[in-house]
Amino acid sequence: MHTAYLLLGGNMENRDKVLQQALDALHDLGRIAAVSARKETEPWGFSRPVNSFLNQAVCLETELNPELLMEKCLEIEHKLGRVRKQTVYPEDSPKSYESRLIDIDILLYDRVKINTKTLILPHPRLKERPFAMELLEEILPKNLSLEDFY
């Protein structure tokens, strides 16, 4: 059994309802061991004003390997109505985020470090997002710190 820490978030439609639907769908991927409070956060990485986000961290115990877990999380996003735009940016241009109905990020997975074309663990922007670290620390066991994963 593996332990994955996920971040759920969205800034479109009924954010509470969509987060709950995502949480319900995650039950099919393993056992939800802990859930943080939901927190409204300011948009991050956008080039224009958008609605604020609602975010929640989840600890999931799963038998899935990291790549399969990511694939299943993307399937949940798709089933809930997320449409990902395939945008190609020139190497030197700034990237801009898009509003999203739901986003499921794998922040941490056991103490695994991965850097592939489709998955980087720990999540590469975790330390740049204080709200994500705050929610994660809410559900991390007291004997662990974020630094244990780096």
Residue pairs with C-beta under 8 A, 6 or more apart in sequence:
1 30
1 61
1 62
1 63
2 61
2 62
2 63
2 64
2 65
2 109
2 110
3 33
3 59
3 60
3 61
3 109
3 110
4 30
4 59
4 60
4 61
4 62
4 66
4 69
4 106
4 108
4 109
4 110
5 57
5 58
5 59
5 60
5 106
5 107
5 108
5 109
5 136
5 139
5 140
6 26
6 57
6 58
6 59
6 60
6 73
6 104
6 105
6 106
6 107
7 55
7 56
7 57
7 58
7 103
7 104
7 105
7 107
7 123
7 132
7 135
7 136
8 19
8 22
8 23
8 55
8 56
8 57
8 58
8 102
8 103
8 104
9 19
9 41
9 53
9 54
9 55
9 56
9 100
9 102
9 103
9 105
10 18
10 19
10 53
10 54
10 100
10 101
10 102
10 103
11 43
11 50
11 51
11 52
11 53
11 54
11 99
11 100
12 18
12 51
12 99
12 100
12 101
13 101
15 53
15 54
16 38
16 54
18 80
18 101
18 102
19 38
19 54
19 56
19 102
21 80
21 102
22 76
22 77
22 80
22 102
22 104
23 32
23 35
23 56
23 58
25 76
25 79
25 80
26 32
26 58
26 60
26 76
26 104
29 60
29 62
29 64
29 69
29 72
29 73
30 60
30 61
30 62
30 63
30 64
31 60
31 61
31 62
32 58
32 59
32 60
32 61
33 59
33 60
33 61
34 58
34 59
34 139
35 56
35 57
35 58
35 59
35 139
36 56
36 57
36 58
36 135
36 136
36 138
36 139
37 56
37 135
37 138
38 54
38 55
38 56
39 54
39 55
39 56
39 131
39 134
39 135
40 52
40 53
40 54
40 55
41 52
41 53
41 54
41 55
41 131
42 52
42 53
43 49
43 50
43 51
43 52
43 53
43 97
44 97
44 129
45 95
45 96
45 97
46 96
46 97
47 94
47 96
48 96
50 99
51 99
55 131
55 132
55 135
56 135
57 107
57 132
57 135
57 136
57 138
57 139
58 139
59 139
59 140
60 69
62 69
64 72
66 106
66 109
66 112
66 114
66 119
66 121
67 116
67 118
67 119
69 106
69 109
70 106
70 118
70 119
73 104
73 106
74 104
76 102
76 104
77 84
77 101
77 102
77 103
77 104
80 101
80 102
81 101
81 102
82 100
82 101
82 102
82 103
85 98
89 95
105 123
106 119
106 121
106 123
107 122
107 123
107 126
107 132
107 136
108 121
108 122
108 123
108 126
108 136
108 149
109 121
111 148
111 149
112 121
113 121
113 122
114 120
114 121
115 121
122 149
122 150
123 132
126 132
126 133
126 136
126 146
127 133
127 146
133 146
136 146
137 146
140 146
